[in-house]
Each structure stands twice: as C-alpha cells, then as structure tokens.
Amino acid sequence: MDPKVAKADAKHQKIHSEKRRKDSSDRKTGNEIFDKITLETLYKLANQGYIDVLNGAISTGKEANVLTGITDDEKFVAVKIYRIATSDFKKMDYYLKGDPRFNVKTKNKRKIIYSWVTKEFKNLTRLHTAGVTVPEPITSSNNVLLIEFIGDEDGNPAQPVKNQPPQDPDDFWNKLLVQLKLFVNEAKLVHGDLSNYNILNLNEEPVIIDVSQSVVLDNPISKELLERDINTLVREYTKLGVETSFDEVWEYVNPKF
C-alpha cells in the first residue's frame, strides 16, 4: 500500500475511533455534526496535516460545536464544526447580505454555511492582522473552521467570562476596551454579538471569539450593532462593579462610520 494512503487511513481510523468513544449521551450530538460531508472534510484536513485526532468538546451550541483537535506534532487546535441541520439560515442571510465581501444569492443551505465559515475565517484574519486578541485562524473548508486553541498546555480550554469572571473587573474592563477600539478602528469591524459569553478569560486577559456575524463598518447595520454591543458590555460590567457608561465607551472607541 502507498505510504501516504496508509497514513491517511490511519488518520481516518483515529477520527472514527474518537467518534465511537462518545458515550450514549453524546451520540445524538455526534450524529448531528458528523454527517458524511463533514467526515470527508475532516479526512481532507487530516490528509493535509492540519489535524491528527479529535479529542473532546470545548463547547456545544445550536449552530456549531467546537472540538479539541491534536496535530501530528501534538499541538492543540480548536475545530469548529457548523451543523447544517440546525443552523439559523435567516440570521446568516441577514448578516451576509450587507457585507460587500460576499454576494450570496443562493438559498442552498449548505452553500450559505460554507459562506458563513469563510466569513468567520476572513474576519479572524482581519482582526488578528489588526492586533486584536482573537484566536489565530488556521484554515477553513466547507463547514469546518480550524483556529488557535485558547487554553493551557494540558488542553484545558479557557472559560468565557460568563463562567469565570475576572479577579480584577476594572483592569479586565480596561483591557477589553483597548481590544474593542482596535476591533472597530483598526480591523474596521463590529462584532455584533459581543458579551461575556463571547469573551474568554485567559489568565486575566480578554480573548474575543465567535466573530462569524461580525460586519464591516460600511455595512448599513454596523452602527446599530455597535450600539447594542456597547450597551450589553456596559450592563454586564456594571454588574461586576465597574463604573462606566455607554457615552464613556462610545467616546473612547470613537468609531468612524
């Protein structure tokens, strides 16, 4: 047998074996995300050397599951898999329509998902280049996105601020505002769903995640979304004891629409 084929078969077996190890409570979720095309996409990424095995869930959601992947050289990556069956296509269409980078006119659900994944990859690339603390994008294919694993060296993922509030809320808030200003003024993007569910606490440093719906500044809905993001953050961090206000944050960010 060709050594390359043998190596690919071994990778496929590893992915299958990880899938088979799921207990009964996970099988429904596994069946929902590991359809034929998703498995073929994972095999392709394995053959290209991006992942070796899948090793447990980081988070599960209605639209996507994030799993821990391990590479050939035993490094962790995050593997985000969008579900075709349960995604909110009306929401996706809403955020895609006003984005000049995309001209999605299809009603094909799978093609919309693929555009959504490409959008998240492009947003992450743009943000990372602008110096915003986000997971570094690695690659994307179909409904699968590979990004930097945010967590410790043992594979324990960083927790959202919602689950792990900062020890010093004022300090964390100031760091987050710096990131928000870079997000808007350097990357020229608005998150659109920014809250403590989508901000990780990595050793008391904020890491912004889930940027698939993020829109460019010249999108007609960008100002409305930024106002919503700031209102959400002010409400959440006021509850944590931070003294702040919408006007204060808006003036600091100073967006140029």
C-alpha positions, 0 to 999 in steps of 0.5 A, spaced: 500 500 500 502 507 498 505 510 504 501 516 504 494 512 503 496 508 509 497 514 513 491 517 511 487 511 513 490 511 519 488 518 520 481 516 518 481 510 523 483 515 529 477 520 527 472 514 527 475 511 533 474 518 537 467 518 534 465 511 537 468 513 544 462 518 545 458 515 550 450 514 549 449 521 551 453 524 546 451 520 540 445 524 538 450 530 538 455 526 534 450 524 529 448 531 528 455 534 526 458 528 523 454 527 517 458 524 511 460 531 508 463 533 514 467 526 515 470 527 508 472 534 510 475 532 516 479 526 512 481 532 507 484 536 513 487 530 516 490 528 509 493 535 509 496 535 516 492 540 519 489 535 524 491 528 527 485 526 532 479 529 535 479 529 542 473 532 546 468 538 546 470 545 548 463 547 547 456 545 544 451 550 541 445 550 536 449 552 530 456 549 531 460 545 536 467 546 537 472 540 538 479 539 541 483 537 535 491 534 536 496 535 530 501 530 528 506 534 532 501 534 538 499 541 538 492 543 540 487 546 535 480 548 536 475 545 530 469 548 529 464 544 526 457 548 523 451 543 523 447 544 517 441 541 520 440 546 525 443 552 523 439 559 523 439 560 515 435 567 516 440 570 521 446 568 516 442 571 510 441 577 514 448 578 516 451 576 509 447 580 505 450 587 507 457 585 507 460 587 500 465 581 501 460 576 499 454 576 494 450 570 496 444 569 492 443 562 493 438 559 498 442 552 498 443 551 505 449 548 505 452 553 500 450 559 505 454 555 511 460 554 507 459 562 506 458 563 513 465 559 515 469 563 510 466 569 513 468 567 520 475 565 517 476 572 513 474 576 519 479 572 524 484 574 519 482 581 519 482 582 526 488 578 528 492 582 522 489 588 526 492 586 533 486 584 536 486 578 541 482 573 537 484 566 536 489 565 530 485 562 524 488 556 521 484 554 515 477 553 513 473 548 508 466 547 507 463 547 514 469 546 518 473 552 521 480 550 524 483 556 529 488 557 535 486 553 541 485 558 547 487 554 553 493 551 557 498 546 555 494 540 558 488 542 553 484 545 558 480 550 554 479 557 557 472 559 560 468 565 557 467 570 562 460 568 563 463 562 567 469 565 570 469 572 571 475 576 572 479 577 579 480 584 577 473 587 573 476 594 572 483 592 569 479 586 565 474 592 563 480 596 561 483 591 557 477 589 553 476 596 551 483 597 548 481 590 544 474 593 542 477 600 539 482 596 535 476 591 533 472 597 530 478 602 528 483 598 526 480 591 523 474 596 521 469 591 524 463 590 529 462 584 532 455 584 533 454 579 538 459 581 543 458 579 551 461 575 556 459 569 553 463 571 547 469 573 551 474 568 554 478 569 560 485 567 559 489 568 565 486 575 566 486 577 559 480 578 554 480 573 548 474 575 543 471 569 539 465 567 535 466 573 530 462 569 524 456 575 524 461 580 525 460 586 519 464 591 516 463 598 518 460 600 511 455 595 512 448 599 513 447 595 520 454 596 523 452 602 527 446 599 530 450 593 532 455 597 535 450 600 539 447 594 542 454 591 543 456 597 547 450 597 551 450 589 553 458 590 555 456 596 559 450 592 563 454 586 564 460 590 567 456 594 571 454 588 574 461 586 576 462 593 579 465 597 574 463 604 573 462 606 566 457 608 561 455 607 554 457 615 552 464 613 556 465 607 551 462 610 545 467 616 546 473 612 547 472 607 541 470 613 537 468 609 531 468 612 524 462 610 520 
